Amino acid sequence: MSHVTIHPIWVRIFHWINAAAVIAMCLSGWAVYNASPIFPAFRFPASITLGGWLGGALLWHFAVMWLLVANFLAYVGLGVVTGRLRKKLFPVSARAVAADLVAALRGKLSHGDLSHYNAVQKIAYLVVMADIALVVLSGLTIWKPVQFPLLRTLMGGFDNARIVHFVAMSVLVGFFALHVVMVALVPRSLLTMIRGR
């Protein structure tokens, strides 16, 4: 059995904190959404929301927001300082993404070496990091539209910021679901995120 560390301890800690924070943010955010839906015909079932009522949902959402932001900034900061983000996610090209996507759809994408990300993984992780930043910025715009006028303008106003936040959240949920499916297909990847190797 290999003793080469694929994911150092700090990556694993940040990964699991991020997963828990994203789940709590989505569940509480869905309860907040239900109080004033963007799309009146669409509501989330109360059974998959967190907080019990609007005030409780907001308390959960704002509390976990700080955890998500701190965890995300620490992860990206350490990833940049250690060079891990550059080594793991770059270079990536459209041609490599297309080739790996075709291989994945044909069931022929190799998962023999879990220490190296394929091009689809690289682009997915880059997209999800940008998406988390967008979730946070659009959330700040909704929370404090007067205090962040530049963000509000960049988002196209308060109402549009709510749509941006909803879409960015949906991308995050889509990534999470796909991530779980991929882990089910390659269970060894879960072990590396638990024990590091």
GIUR-V734501 format. One record per residue. N is the residue number from 0. RES is the residue in three letters. PHI is phi in whole degrees, 0 to 359 (none if undefined). OMEGA is omega in radians with two decimals (999 if undefined). Layout:
# GIUR-V734501
n: [N & N]
res: [RES & RES]
phi: [PHI & PHI]
omega: [OMEGA & OMEGA]
This chain:
# GIUR-V734501
n: [0 & 1 & 2 & 3 & 4 & 5 & 6 & 7 & 8 & 9 & 10 & 11 & 12 & 13 & 14 & 15 & 16 & 17 & 18 & 19 & 20 & 21 & 22 & 23 & 24 & 25 & 26 & 27 & 28 & 29 & 30 & 31 & 32 & 33 & 34 & 35 & 36 & 37 & 38 & 39 & 40 & 41 & 42 & 43 & 44 & 45 & 46 & 47 & 48 & 49 & 50 & 51 & 52 & 53 & 54 & 55 & 56 & 57 & 58 & 59 & 60 & 61 & 62 & 63 & 64 & 65 & 66 & 67 & 68 & 69 & 70 & 71 & 72 & 73 & 74 & 75 & 76 & 77 & 78 & 79 & 80 & 81 & 82 & 83 & 84 & 85 & 86 & 87 & 88 & 89 & 90 & 91 & 92 & 93 & 94 & 95 & 96 & 97 & 98 & 99 & 100 & 101 & 102 & 103 & 104 & 105 & 106 & 107 & 108 & 109 & 110 & 111 & 112 & 113 & 114 & 115 & 116 & 117 & 118 & 119 & 120 & 121 & 122 & 123 & 124 & 125 & 126 & 127 & 128 & 129 & 130 & 131 & 132 & 133 & 134 & 135 & 136 & 137 & 138 & 139 & 140 & 141 & 142 & 143 & 144 & 145 & 146 & 147 & 148 & 149 & 150 & 151 & 152 & 153 & 154 & 155 & 156 & 157 & 158 & 159 & 160 & 161 & 162 & 163 & 164 & 165 & 166 & 167 & 168 & 169 & 170 & 171 & 172 & 173 & 174 & 175 & 176 & 177 & 178 & 179 & 180 & 181 & 182 & 183 & 184 & 185 & 186 & 187 & 188 & 189 & 190 & 191 & 192 & 193 & 194 & 195 & 196]
res: [MET & SER & HIS & VAL & THR & ILE & HIS & PRO & ILE & TRP & VAL & ARG & ILE & PHE & HIS & TRP & ILE & ASN & ALA & ALA & ALA & VAL & ILE & ALA & MET & CYS & LEU & SER & GLY & TRP & ALA & VAL & TYR & ASN & ALA & SER & PRO & ILE & PHE & PRO & ALA & PHE & ARG & PHE & PRO & ALA & SER & ILE & THR & LEU & GLY & GLY & TRP & LEU & GLY & GLY & ALA & LEU & LEU & TRP & HIS & PHE & ALA & VAL & MET & TRP & LEU & LEU & VAL & ALA & ASN & PHE & LEU & ALA & TYR & VAL & GLY & LEU & GLY & VAL & VAL & THR & GLY & ARG & LEU & ARG & LYS & LYS & LEU & PHE & PRO & VAL & SER & ALA & ARG & ALA & VAL & ALA & ALA & ASP & LEU & VAL & ALA & ALA & LEU & ARG & GLY & LYS & LEU & SER & HIS & GLY & ASP & LEU & SER & HIS & TYR & ASN & ALA & VAL & GLN & LYS & ILE & ALA & TYR & LEU & VAL & VAL & MET & ALA & ASP & ILE & ALA & LEU & VAL & VAL & LEU & SER & GLY & LEU & THR & ILE & TRP & LYS & PRO & VAL & GLN & PHE & PRO & LEU & LEU & ARG & THR & LEU & MET & GLY & GLY & PHE & ASP & ASN & ALA & ARG & ILE & VAL & HIS & PHE & VAL & ALA & MET & SER & VAL & LEU & VAL & GLY & PHE & PHE & ALA & LEU & HIS & VAL & VAL & MET & VAL & ALA & LEU & VAL & PRO & ARG & SER & LEU & LEU & THR & MET & ILE & ARG & GLY & ARG]
phi: [none & 287 & 249 & 285 & 282 & 270 & 237 & 298 & 303 & 294 & 295 & 296 & 298 & 298 & 300 & 288 & 296 & 298 & 300 & 296 & 295 & 297 & 298 & 296 & 296 & 294 & 298 & 287 & 296 & 294 & 292 & 296 & 304 & 300 & 289 & 208 & 294 & 289 & 247 & 306 & 281 & 243 & 224 & 273 & 301 & 303 & 293 & 248 & 249 & 234 & 125 & 83 & 204 & 302 & 300 & 294 & 296 & 297 & 299 & 299 & 299 & 289 & 295 & 286 & 305 & 295 & 296 & 299 & 295 & 297 & 296 & 296 & 296 & 295 & 297 & 296 & 301 & 294 & 298 & 287 & 298 & 279 & 84 & 297 & 298 & 295 & 292 & 277 & 251 & 228 & 282 & 218 & 232 & 299 & 296 & 294 & 298 & 298 & 296 & 289 & 294 & 298 & 298 & 296 & 294 & 271 & 73 & 244 & 278 & 286 & 234 & 294 & 245 & 285 & 279 & 243 & 273 & 281 & 296 & 294 & 298 & 303 & 291 & 296 & 291 & 295 & 296 & 292 & 293 & 296 & 293 & 299 & 300 & 293 & 301 & 294 & 295 & 291 & 296 & 299 & 297 & 289 & 290 & 229 & 296 & 284 & 286 & 238 & 296 & 294 & 299 & 300 & 293 & 298 & 277 & 86 & 101 & 300 & 298 & 290 & 298 & 295 & 291 & 301 & 298 & 296 & 295 & 297 & 298 & 297 & 298 & 297 & 295 & 299 & 298 & 300 & 296 & 295 & 300 & 296 & 298 & 295 & 295 & 295 & 283 & 232 & 301 & 301 & 294 & 292 & 300 & 293 & 276 & 265 & 254 & 91 & 216]
omega: [-3.09 & 3.09 & 3.10 & -3.13 & 3.10 & 3.13 & 3.10 & -3.04 & -3.10 & 3.10 & -3.13 & 3.13 & -3.14 & -3.14 & -3.07 & 3.05 & -3.14 & 3.13 & 3.14 & -3.13 & -3.14 & 3.12 & -3.14 & 3.12 & 3.14 & -3.10 & 3.11 & 3.11 & 3.11 & 3.07 & 3.09 & 3.11 & -3.10 & -3.13 & 3.11 & -3.02 & 3.06 & 3.12 & -3.00 & -3.13 & -3.08 & 3.05 & 3.09 & 3.09 & -3.12 & -3.10 & 3.13 & 3.09 & -3.10 & 3.06 & 3.07 & 3.13 & -3.03 & -3.12 & 3.13 & 3.12 & 3.12 & 3.11 & 3.08 & -3.06 & -3.11 & 3.12 & -3.09 & 3.12 & -3.11 & 3.10 & 3.14 & -3.10 & -3.12 & -3.13 & -3.13 & -3.14 & 3.13 & 3.14 & -3.13 & 3.13 & 3.12 & 3.11 & 3.12 & -3.09 & -3.13 & -3.10 & -3.08 & -3.12 & 3.14 & -3.11 & -3.06 & -2.96 & -3.13 & -0.08 & 3.04 & -3.12 & 3.12 & -3.14 & 3.14 & 3.11 & -3.14 & -3.12 & -3.13 & 3.10 & 3.09 & 3.12 & 3.13 & -3.13 & 3.10 & -3.12 & -3.06 & 3.14 & -3.09 & 3.06 & -3.08 & -3.11 & -3.08 & 3.12 & 3.12 & 3.09 & 3.01 & -3.04 & 3.13 & 3.08 & -3.13 & -3.09 & 3.11 & 3.14 & 3.08 & 3.13 & -3.09 & 3.07 & 3.08 & -3.13 & 3.09 & 3.09 & 3.13 & 3.08 & -3.12 & -3.11 & 3.11 & 3.07 & 3.07 & 3.13 & 3.13 & -3.08 & -3.06 & -3.07 & -3.13 & -3.10 & -3.14 & -3.07 & 3.13 & 3.08 & -3.14 & 3.13 & 3.13 & -3.14 & 3.14 & 3.14 & -3.07 & -3.09 & 3.12 & 3.10 & 3.09 & 3.11 & 3.10 & -3.13 & -3.14 & -3.14 & 3.13 & 3.07 & -3.14 & 3.07 & 3.13 & 3.10 & 3.09 & 3.10 & -3.12 & -3.13 & 3.13 & 3.11 & 3.13 & 3.11 & -3.12 & 3.09 & 3.10 & 3.13 & 3.14 & -3.04 & 3.11 & -3.14 & 3.07 & 3.13 & -3.14 & 3.13 & 3.07 & -3.04 & 3.07 & -3.09 & 999]
